[in-house]
Amino acid sequence: MSFTENQGEIVGSAQEVQSSQNKPKWVLFGYASEESELVKVVEKGEGFLSTVLSHFKSDSVLYLLVGVETVEEGDYKLIKRLLVTWVGPEVKPLHKARSSQHRVLLYDLIKPHVKLAGEYQALSIEDLTEEKLRGKVSGAKVEESDEERLKRAAELDASKRRKGSAAPAPVFQPTSGSGASSFSWADEEAAKAAVEELRKAHSSLNWVLFDYQDKTVIRMAAKGSGGISEFESHLTGDACVFGVLAVKVQEGDFSTVKFLFVSWAGPEVKPPVRARSSQHRVALYSYVDKIVTLAGELQALSKDDFSESIILSKLTGSRQLGDSKEKVSSKSTAKTETSSFDFHFADEESVKSLLTNFREKKNWVVFGYDSGHGDKLVTLGSGSGGLEEVEPFLKEEEVVYFVLGVNTPEGEYSLIKFILVTWVGPSVKPMFKARSSQHRVPLYKYVNVQVPLSGESQALSRDDLSNDALIQKLLGSRATSSGDPKAAAPKRTVGSNEFRFADEENAKSSIQELRKDGSKTNWVVLGYPDSDDIKVLHKGSGDISNFNSLLNDDSINYVITGVDLKEGDYTITKFILITWVGKDVKPMAKARSSQHRNPLYKYVNTYCQLAGEIQILSREGLSNQALVEKLLGAKTVQGEQTAPVHSSPTVSKRSTAGQSSGVHKEAGEIKVTFSNEEEVKSSLEKYKNSQSNWVLLGYETGKTELVILGSGSGNLDELKTSLKDDLVAFAVYAYITPEGDYKVRKNVFISWVGPDVKPLLKARSSQDRLPLYKYIHKLLGLHGEIQILARDTLTENILLEKITGARVQ
């Protein structure tokens, strides 16, 4: 998208809209021509939406900055500015795709100059009404006018007359497709009336529930005014339902009512029903959104996914404190909860007092365990002298936690950022290591309430503790005290896994360019053009469509690309490494790429923090949606990021008697085989229910079927003891990561190839890795994957970097 020629005019026109109060103005942006990337001002005018509607053609893409008059609030009316993206129903697919990128860029360009209340996308003329725009900027209920009420009554009468002639129940068909995603209403008028009643300003109704009358027939099942708790009573283990909640949200001095769409598939729901509901969910969401403007969607698969705090978080884009399910004990005299993740201070009042004034008077505080207080934490010391003063507390046989203020460079300035460091001495007994892994996350949450933390680090040796290492952790990039860029370059292991760059300085600068603010480069393609050395082949802006043609069927390439994810009012760019292995690549070259891929990931991660990695073996698997799913561990449907869709995986089965049904191919993909699939499912189900923290799969000697090698409830060190040098294994590990005021259990898929594994077994593991990942992902929902070739590279820090790397625009 090009603003270069018209940027001044675009910004100036936007500022005119912002400054207009008594006579509201609007400005319309479009393209210089149908094939042009150049955005320009198309038209300007005065008034509200109705004065500009004639410009919206069915074959055009336009962007409208317009004032929206909110409903009266006391004695005042407010005008809020909204950016509307219009994509007509006859717009070509290529131009639709272009608009989805350009609207974010235009929003980001205008936002510093205009106080925007949000962004709205309209796909049909029915989406363009003052009421819908008003609902978007306020999230508030809007009472129907007399004219609208009479119009709806007339439509209702006409519908009843049609029903009298025994017409079939109307089928709702989403505009994006047909077939399995369509459903019928048992009584559409009852459903529509319930949602409309929910929207009315003076209605006591605050929830509506839909369920299945038949396989493809949805009905309005219940409604009520008892709020979230009453609605939750309908979410039973065997229920598959959808609902709309009206939730009051406090925004500054005002409170507004926002509407949330909820889909629930209980843990006892059968896989075919889950699959069907996931298809109907999108269509039903679109239907409801046309009646009442929805502020978001929540997909819940268990009661842990559904609470008032989670709902408020979804609607406000921020974490809410005080959820009873996630509360850290606030009374030092309280008894230990059944959860092993609780912790207590011996003297909590003194800790609170210390943390309250910590930032003004101190820059470090150390907590540890005192033999006289059992498992309770005590304050060991505090001060203002930095890391040097902390080091005497770090003894080889002890576990301590310390909060440290680190002077962190931010452009021309430096900021003091606080980090929580967990020290586990090399001589600490396994039982105490396990205790520290349980206390670390709730302690982070507890401290974060009083002292906003910017990160967390685990140190197992003094080599992990330096100001440079902590700065690196806080910035997500390498730091060097010498000022020599070569000093920060990561070391690469020598041996068959080593790779070389034809021009390392060029590679390094190209990768670093991705992370620079204002950089137009969004992807870099690496490959082997004429030797075993890796070289930068191409770089550019845009997404997959811009580099897809550069990946040939006979080539191996590595692509580092940024993927834009919308989170509330922000756009977050996360970086992912794509390994492309064309279908005509020779086996020897494939083997080389499997060796280079992991160390290359580590190298790239040094200069551009990666949030994930994906291996692509076919052109069909290379899509923006696949990258988003990989980064979120979530399915993406019509631009909405949702929780993973759980469906029954299809695999080839082998009986315990050893009779094999063979390795089946489906759509060109090799399917994984198990010696006893029921045992695998049972182990993964226990893991899913938090009865274990890790599950390990591998091969029995001389066999090709996968079996369960073990499971456990300990930490990462316990898992690492099962990773033998001559073993190929795949593990699922539960990494507990703090996110705001919550602890989140994220599922990481770990592929282990020991240093003594024979080449033939390595090749088989590379074939089974992807289908096994997909199989487990369907059952659990995975948040990332990492390939480990050396035991010492599997650390808590590596896992944390794997699942959290991001750049915020």
Beta strands, then each sheet from edge to edge (+ up, - down):
strand 1: 25-31
strand 2: 39-46
strand 3: 61-69
strand 4: 79-87
strand 5: 116-122
strand 6: 171-172
strand 7: 183-185
strand 8: 207-214
strand 9: 217-224
strand 10: 240-251
strand 11: 254-265
strand 12: 296-300
strand 13: 364-369
strand 14: 377-383
strand 15: 399-410
strand 16: 413-424
strand 17: 455-459
strand 18: 523-527
strand 19: 535-540
strand 20: 556-567
strand 21: 570-581
strand 22: 610-616
strand 23: 636-637
strand 24: 640-641
strand 25: 652-653
strand 26: 665-666
strand 27: 669-670
strand 28: 673-674
strand 29: 694-699
strand 30: 706-712
strand 31: 728-739
strand 32: 742-753
strand 33: 784-788
strand 34: 807-808
sheet 1: 2+ 1- 3+ 4- 5-
sheet 2: 6+ 7- 9- 8+ 10- 11+ 12+
sheet 3: 14+ 13- 15+ 16- 17-
sheet 4: 19+ 18- 20+ 21- 22-
sheet 5: 19+ 18- 20+ 21- 34+
sheet 6: 23+ 24-
sheet 7: 25+ 28+
sheet 8: 26+ 27-
sheet 9: 30+ 29- 31+ 32- 33-
end
